[in-house]
Amino acid sequence: MSPLILNAFDLIILSQGLNLAALFDRGQDSLKHQTRFVSKKPATVVLSSMEVVAQSMGFKTHIRNFKMRVEGLSADKAGHFSVILEVFEIAPTFLMVDIQRAAGDAAEYLKFYKNFCSNLEDIIWKPSTESSKSRMTKSKSKRR
């Protein structure tokens, strides 16, 4: 098995600029409850890395078909906290991980997301700023 493959239409729907969910989900700020990151690592490596990090943070994990549920008690131990992580293939060498809050406080979710991602820096792809600067410089010089 492999992760679900997203096509161009799926990516447009996920785009924040074209996300129409706010028209239908009044009273919920869906943008604050979901976040994404991209990886160039294989899906199995991404899943196992996320599982290790979540468990090291004290959460239980359940994995099935490139989806992972992370759950545990909230930081104040008063309620339940859980998130859903799903791995998608957006190109043969790129994966996108979509993380959504399933239960718990939104502020706690954002804190979880930042801490979680800071422990996954080895699998999260960040575009090279040097290569993008050199492309911009080349395109400007061609115009002259």
N, C-alpha and C positions, 0 to 999 in steps of 0.2 A: 504494500500500500504506500501511497504518497499523499502529501497534503493536497487539499483542493486547489485547483488552478484558477486564479482570478483573471478574467479577460478585461479588455479596455472599459466595457460598460460597468463592470464591478468596481473598477478603480474610480470611475467618475462618480458612482454612487457614494463611495467612501470619502471622496474629496470634501473637505470642510467647506470650500467655497460653493459647492453645488449641493450640499446636504440639505434636503428639504424636510428633514425630521422635525425641525422646529415648528413647521407649519401644522404638524399633526400631533406633536407631543407637548402641547402647551402645559406649562407648570413644571416641566422637567427640563433641566439643562443637560441634555445628553452629551454635549461636548466635554463637560467636566467629568463625565463618568466613563469615558473610553479614551484610550491612547494606543499608539502603535509604535513599533520600531521595525527596522529592516535589518536582515542579516544575510551574509553571503556563505554562512556555514551550512552543512547538510541538516535537514530537518531533524534527524535523530540526535545530532549533536545539540541543536537548539533546545529540543525538548528535554534531553537529559540535563543540560546546564540549568535550564529554568527549574527543573525538579529539585536539583541539588541546592540551588539558591533558596527556593521557597521553603524547603525542609530545614535549611540552616537558620532561617528566620523564624522557625517554630510552627510552621503551617503543615497541614496534611495535604497530600496531593493525590489526585486521581486522573489517570491518563487514558484516553480512548480516542482512536482515529484522529490523531494530531490535534486533539483538544485536551486541555488540562484544567481541572478545577482545583483551585487553591482555597483552603478553608481553615478557619480556626476562630478563636475568640478575639474580640475587638481589643484594642490596646488597653482600655479600661476594664477589661474582663467582664463587662456587663452584657454584651450581646454577641451575636454571630457576625463574622466577617468572611466574605468569600468573593473571589474573582474568577472569571473565565478567561483563559488564554487560548487562542486558536491560531494555528500556523497555516499560512496560505502561501502558495507558490505564485509569484507575480512575474517571474521570468526564470529560465533554466538555472540561473546562478543567483537569484534573489528570492528571499523569503520575507514575508511580512508577518509579524506577530501582532494580532489585535487583542488588546486586553480590555475587558469590560468589568465594571463593578456589578456583582450579583446581589450582595447583601452587605450592609454596614454603612457607616457614615462617609459622605463624599470627601471630607477633609482627610479622614483616615486613609481613604483609598489613594488620594494624591500623595500622601506621605509614603504609603506602601509602594506606589509606582516608582517614585524617585529612589527610594532605598533599593528596591528590587533591581532597577535598571543600572544603578551604580555598581552593583555586584555582577552585572552581565556585560561589562564593557568589552570583554574579550570576544563576544559574539555579536555585539551590536555594530552594524556598519555605519560609518560616518563618511560622508563624501570628502574627498581630498580638496582642501581649499586652495592648495598650490596649483593643481591642475586646472581648476575652474578660473583662477586668476590668469594663468598663462593663455587659456582659450580666449578670455575677454581681451587680453592685450593683443593677441593675434588678429581677432576680428576687428578691432579698432584700427590696427595698422593696415588691414586690407581695404578699409573704407577710404583711407586717405589717398 
